[in-house]
Amino acid sequence: MIAARNDYRLIGLCGRAEAGKDTCADVLQAAYDFQRIAFADALREEISHSFGVDLRELLRRDTKEIRNPALAIGRSDDGRFIAIMASTGVCISSPRSPREITRWWGTEYRRKLDGEHYWVQRARDRLDSAFRRGARRVVFTDVRFQNEAEFIRTYGGQVWRLRRALADSRPADHVSESELAAIMPDVTLHNDSTLETFATDVRNAYSIAGHVYG
């Protein structure tokens, strides 16, 4: 692991679905040349390989909630995944959305069977690789668990919470959303106005964070 250094800038974004995490990352990337990494990057690659679906289909924002027959649990080539999901009582032949499969694969499968640090270790590998390639500013777009927030801070980074009234009003329907409520952020940004206002707030927050980093 590459130790935390003053010339690195690391930010982890947390917040409910549709709170504006990707938009915040877009602003940081455009304004300050941040490189984007997600804890779910490795997760999506595993799903793409297991189900034989194009990785790009798992990255599309407009189809996150659309159920696809190609993502029926029984179409996976991973017997452990099928078995653990069948044990929960869900139908393995029904079409599933990318959001459903990524949640189940990430939490009910990998975190449960292979340990809660499974995805953190894969994220660490990606981050260290990015630093070795010369990246100095990295934003993680999907902090959802306490150990992921701790990972960000291990590198001297900050955790930013994105809040949006509409997103926050929806009931938490998965442990990955309910646990993030306990994460204590270093910065909280509200995304209830215009895109321009939100982008300005993001840039201002990073300007202040620059003084914290030193």
C-alpha beads as a LAMMPS data file, in Angstrom:
LAMMPS data file: protein, C-alpha beads

214 atoms
213 bonds

1 atom types
1 bond types

-500.0 500.0 xlo xhi
-500.0 500.0 ylo yhi
-500.0 500.0 zlo zhi

Masses

1 110.0

Atoms # bond

1 1 1 0.000 0.000 0.000
2 1 1 1.217 3.485 -0.838
3 1 1 1.202 5.607 2.319
4 1 1 -0.774 8.825 2.606
5 1 1 1.165 11.837 1.340
6 1 1 0.416 15.526 1.224
7 1 1 0.545 15.623 -2.578
8 1 1 -2.282 13.079 -2.914
9 1 1 -5.930 14.134 -2.893
10 1 1 -8.460 11.424 -2.117
11 1 1 -12.206 11.934 -1.686
12 1 1 -14.877 9.312 -1.064
13 1 1 -18.487 10.172 -1.880
14 1 1 -21.395 8.695 0.048
15 1 1 -25.116 9.257 -0.242
16 1 1 -28.355 7.596 -1.252
17 1 1 -29.052 6.535 -4.820
18 1 1 -29.649 9.584 -7.054
19 1 1 -28.177 11.992 -4.479
20 1 1 -25.660 13.324 -6.995
21 1 1 -22.488 11.305 -6.400
22 1 1 -21.719 10.851 -10.093
23 1 1 -22.444 14.516 -10.784
24 1 1 -20.110 15.554 -7.968
25 1 1 -17.395 13.303 -9.386
26 1 1 -17.963 14.825 -12.840
27 1 1 -17.335 18.300 -11.403
28 1 1 -14.163 17.207 -9.586
29 1 1 -12.911 15.486 -12.717
30 1 1 -13.561 18.468 -14.974
31 1 1 -12.298 21.151 -12.598
32 1 1 -9.373 19.423 -10.890
33 1 1 -8.452 16.419 -13.043
34 1 1 -9.662 13.843 -10.528
35 1 1 -9.566 10.212 -11.605
36 1 1 -12.710 8.231 -10.819
37 1 1 -12.642 4.860 -9.097
38 1 1 -15.549 2.932 -7.589
39 1 1 -15.625 0.096 -5.113
40 1 1 -18.107 -1.378 -7.601
41 1 1 -15.643 -1.356 -10.525
42 1 1 -14.367 -4.842 -9.721
43 1 1 -17.897 -5.941 -8.833
44 1 1 -19.248 -4.996 -12.263
45 1 1 -16.344 -6.733 -13.970
46 1 1 -17.115 -9.940 -12.066
47 1 1 -20.797 -9.725 -12.981
48 1 1 -19.997 -9.020 -16.635
49 1 1 -17.810 -12.116 -16.776
50 1 1 -20.214 -14.335 -14.827
51 1 1 -23.340 -13.418 -16.798
52 1 1 -21.690 -12.818 -20.162
53 1 1 -23.106 -9.301 -20.447
54 1 1 -21.346 -6.248 -21.840
55 1 1 -19.704 -4.256 -19.050
56 1 1 -20.989 -1.061 -20.652
57 1 1 -24.559 -2.194 -20.016
58 1 1 -23.821 -2.326 -16.290
59 1 1 -22.464 1.228 -16.352
60 1 1 -25.469 2.880 -17.988
61 1 1 -27.362 5.146 -15.603
62 1 1 -30.588 5.004 -17.622
63 1 1 -30.997 1.225 -17.275
64 1 1 -29.993 0.714 -13.620
65 1 1 -33.550 -0.136 -12.589
66 1 1 -34.668 -1.992 -15.744
67 1 1 -34.993 -5.743 -15.346
68 1 1 -33.160 -7.803 -17.953
69 1 1 -33.630 -11.546 -18.640
70 1 1 -29.864 -11.812 -19.211
71 1 1 -29.373 -10.956 -15.527
72 1 1 -31.616 -13.673 -14.122
73 1 1 -29.687 -15.194 -11.210
74 1 1 -29.748 -18.655 -12.771
75 1 1 -27.838 -17.388 -15.820
76 1 1 -24.711 -16.787 -13.726
77 1 1 -21.880 -19.280 -14.173
78 1 1 -21.057 -18.988 -10.455
79 1 1 -22.673 -21.817 -8.520
80 1 1 -21.957 -20.241 -5.129
81 1 1 -23.840 -17.091 -6.092
82 1 1 -26.828 -19.058 -7.357
83 1 1 -26.890 -21.223 -4.243
84 1 1 -26.733 -18.389 -1.737
85 1 1 -29.422 -16.405 -3.545
86 1 1 -31.668 -19.459 -3.835
87 1 1 -31.265 -19.962 -0.087
88 1 1 -32.792 -16.516 0.496
89 1 1 -35.958 -17.547 -1.325
90 1 1 -35.692 -15.242 -4.349
91 1 1 -36.632 -16.619 -7.751
92 1 1 -33.470 -17.419 -9.716
93 1 1 -35.220 -17.425 -13.105
94 1 1 -36.802 -13.957 -12.947
95 1 1 -35.254 -11.044 -14.863
96 1 1 -33.224 -8.743 -12.618
97 1 1 -32.027 -5.159 -12.879
98 1 1 -28.347 -4.174 -12.780
99 1 1 -28.936 -2.503 -9.397
100 1 1 -30.447 -5.671 -7.919
101 1 1 -27.642 -7.917 -9.157
102 1 1 -24.840 -5.572 -8.096
103 1 1 -26.302 -5.253 -4.595
104 1 1 -26.739 -8.991 -4.175
105 1 1 -23.383 -9.893 -5.691
106 1 1 -21.584 -7.275 -3.665
107 1 1 -23.202 -7.833 -0.269
108 1 1 -25.171 -11.067 0.026
109 1 1 -22.517 -12.963 -1.924
110 1 1 -18.993 -11.534 -1.706
111 1 1 -19.141 -9.678 1.624
112 1 1 -20.965 -12.575 3.275
113 1 1 -18.898 -15.473 1.903
114 1 1 -15.508 -13.856 1.244
115 1 1 -15.386 -11.254 4.001
116 1 1 -16.353 -7.615 4.469
117 1 1 -12.956 -6.423 3.229
118 1 1 -13.211 -8.232 -0.119
119 1 1 -14.096 -5.110 -2.100
120 1 1 -11.820 -2.828 -0.089
121 1 1 -8.820 -4.972 -1.015
122 1 1 -9.695 -4.781 -4.694
123 1 1 -10.183 -1.041 -4.418
124 1 1 -6.784 -0.742 -2.718
125 1 1 -5.159 -2.551 -5.637
126 1 1 -6.785 -0.155 -8.114
127 1 1 -5.875 2.926 -6.095
128 1 1 -2.248 1.926 -5.655
129 1 1 -2.058 1.172 -9.374
130 1 1 -3.510 4.602 -10.187
131 1 1 -0.961 6.324 -7.935
132 1 1 1.884 4.370 -9.539
133 1 1 0.674 5.525 -12.962
134 1 1 0.920 9.123 -11.810
135 1 1 -2.579 9.957 -10.567
136 1 1 -2.593 12.424 -7.689
137 1 1 -6.306 13.170 -7.327
138 1 1 -8.782 10.310 -7.017
139 1 1 -12.482 10.294 -6.147
140 1 1 -14.331 7.158 -5.063
141 1 1 -17.942 7.505 -6.163
142 1 1 -19.687 4.904 -4.017
143 1 1 -18.748 4.741 -0.321
144 1 1 -21.499 2.716 1.373
145 1 1 -19.944 0.885 4.317
146 1 1 -17.975 1.953 7.378
147 1 1 -14.888 -0.007 6.344
148 1 1 -14.920 1.760 2.976
149 1 1 -14.960 5.153 4.713
150 1 1 -12.111 3.988 6.955
151 1 1 -10.181 2.942 3.853
152 1 1 -10.507 6.454 2.396
153 1 1 -9.220 7.980 5.620
154 1 1 -6.316 5.511 5.784
155 1 1 -4.937 7.403 2.796
156 1 1 -5.529 10.764 4.454
157 1 1 -8.673 11.340 2.413
158 1 1 -12.040 12.900 3.186
159 1 1 -15.543 11.463 3.038
160 1 1 -18.173 13.743 1.517
161 1 1 -21.881 13.100 1.990
162 1 1 -24.260 14.154 -0.764
163 1 1 -27.787 14.929 0.391
164 1 1 -30.850 15.388 -1.780
165 1 1 -34.330 15.625 -0.303
166 1 1 -35.975 13.369 -2.886
167 1 1 -33.282 10.697 -2.579
168 1 1 -33.177 10.846 1.220
169 1 1 -36.969 10.507 1.472
170 1 1 -37.000 7.041 -0.090
171 1 1 -37.006 4.098 2.349
172 1 1 -33.665 2.309 2.629
173 1 1 -34.342 -1.062 0.994
174 1 1 -30.924 -2.686 1.352
175 1 1 -28.226 -2.947 4.019
176 1 1 -25.804 -1.086 1.726
177 1 1 -28.074 1.977 1.960
178 1 1 -29.017 1.689 5.624
179 1 1 -25.413 1.327 6.841
180 1 1 -24.207 4.464 5.084
181 1 1 -26.451 6.516 7.393
182 1 1 -23.977 5.777 10.199
183 1 1 -20.977 7.113 8.280
184 1 1 -19.792 10.422 9.721
185 1 1 -18.758 12.671 6.816
186 1 1 -16.061 15.329 6.762
187 1 1 -18.101 17.444 4.345
188 1 1 -21.849 17.540 3.634
189 1 1 -23.209 19.008 0.397
190 1 1 -26.872 19.537 -0.465
191 1 1 -28.053 18.941 -4.012
192 1 1 -31.526 20.462 -4.074
193 1 1 -30.985 23.460 -6.343
194 1 1 -29.682 23.856 -9.883
195 1 1 -26.782 21.967 -11.415
196 1 1 -24.809 25.208 -11.587
197 1 1 -25.334 25.893 -7.880
198 1 1 -24.344 22.352 -6.961
199 1 1 -21.206 22.524 -9.115
200 1 1 -20.214 25.782 -7.429
201 1 1 -20.747 24.213 -4.004
202 1 1 -18.535 21.267 -4.996
203 1 1 -15.734 23.553 -6.163
204 1 1 -16.000 25.657 -3.012
205 1 1 -15.869 22.542 -0.832
206 1 1 -12.752 21.351 -2.602
207 1 1 -11.130 24.765 -2.247
208 1 1 -11.678 24.567 1.506
209 1 1 -10.511 20.950 1.550
210 1 1 -7.264 22.059 -0.071
211 1 1 -6.409 23.977 3.095
212 1 1 -7.125 20.859 5.156
213 1 1 -4.878 18.713 2.988
214 1 1 -2.082 21.252 3.211

Bonds

1 1 1 2
2 1 2 3
3 1 3 4
4 1 4 5
5 1 5 6
6 1 6 7
7 1 7 8
8 1 8 9
9 1 9 10
10 1 10 11
11 1 11 12
12 1 12 13
13 1 13 14
14 1 14 15
15 1 15 16
16 1 16 17
17 1 17 18
18 1 18 19
19 1 19 20
20 1 20 21
21 1 21 22
22 1 22 23
23 1 23 24
24 1 24 25
25 1 25 26
26 1 26 27
27 1 27 28
28 1 28 29
29 1 29 30
30 1 30 31
31 1 31 32
32 1 32 33
33 1 33 34
34 1 34 35
35 1 35 36
36 1 36 37
37 1 37 38
38 1 38 39
39 1 39 40
40 1 40 41
41 1 41 42
42 1 42 43
43 1 43 44
44 1 44 45
45 1 45 46
46 1 46 47
47 1 47 48
48 1 48 49
49 1 49 50
50 1 50 51
51 1 51 52
52 1 52 53
53 1 53 54
54 1 54 55
55 1 55 56
56 1 56 57
57 1 57 58
58 1 58 59
59 1 59 60
60 1 60 61
61 1 61 62
62 1 62 63
63 1 63 64
64 1 64 65
65 1 65 66
66 1 66 67
67 1 67 68
68 1 68 69
69 1 69 70
70 1 70 71
71 1 71 72
72 1 72 73
73 1 73 74
74 1 74 75
75 1 75 76
76 1 76 77
77 1 77 78
78 1 78 79
79 1 79 80
80 1 80 81
81 1 81 82
82 1 82 83
83 1 83 84
84 1 84 85
85 1 85 86
86 1 86 87
87 1 87 88
88 1 88 89
89 1 89 90
90 1 90 91
91 1 91 92
92 1 92 93
93 1 93 94
94 1 94 95
95 1 95 96
96 1 96 97
97 1 97 98
98 1 98 99
99 1 99 100
100 1 100 101
101 1 101 102
102 1 102 103
103 1 103 104
104 1 104 105
105 1 105 106
106 1 106 107
107 1 107 108
108 1 108 109
109 1 109 110
110 1 110 111
111 1 111 112
112 1 112 113
113 1 113 114
114 1 114 115
115 1 115 116
116 1 116 117
117 1 117 118
118 1 118 119
119 1 119 120
120 1 120 121
121 1 121 122
122 1 122 123
123 1 123 124
124 1 124 125
125 1 125 126
126 1 126 127
127 1 127 128
128 1 128 129
129 1 129 130
130 1 130 131
131 1 131 132
132 1 132 133
133 1 133 134
134 1 134 135
135 1 135 136
136 1 136 137
137 1 137 138
138 1 138 139
139 1 139 140
140 1 140 141
141 1 141 142
142 1 142 143
143 1 143 144
144 1 144 145
145 1 145 146
146 1 146 147
147 1 147 148
148 1 148 149
149 1 149 150
150 1 150 151
151 1 151 152
152 1 152 153
153 1 153 154
154 1 154 155
155 1 155 156
156 1 156 157
157 1 157 158
158 1 158 159
159 1 159 160
160 1 160 161
161 1 161 162
162 1 162 163
163 1 163 164
164 1 164 165
165 1 165 166
166 1 166 167
167 1 167 168
168 1 168 169
169 1 169 170
170 1 170 171
171 1 171 172
172 1 172 173
173 1 173 174
174 1 174 175
175 1 175 176
176 1 176 177
177 1 177 178
178 1 178 179
179 1 179 180
180 1 180 181
181 1 181 182
182 1 182 183
183 1 183 184
184 1 184 185
185 1 185 186
186 1 186 187
187 1 187 188
188 1 188 189
189 1 189 190
190 1 190 191
191 1 191 192
192 1 192 193
193 1 193 194
194 1 194 195
195 1 195 196
196 1 196 197
197 1 197 198
198 1 198 199
199 1 199 200
200 1 200 201
201 1 201 202
202 1 202 203
203 1 203 204
204 1 204 205
205 1 205 206
206 1 206 207
207 1 207 208
208 1 208 209
209 1 209 210
210 1 210 211
211 1 211 212
212 1 212 213
213 1 213 214
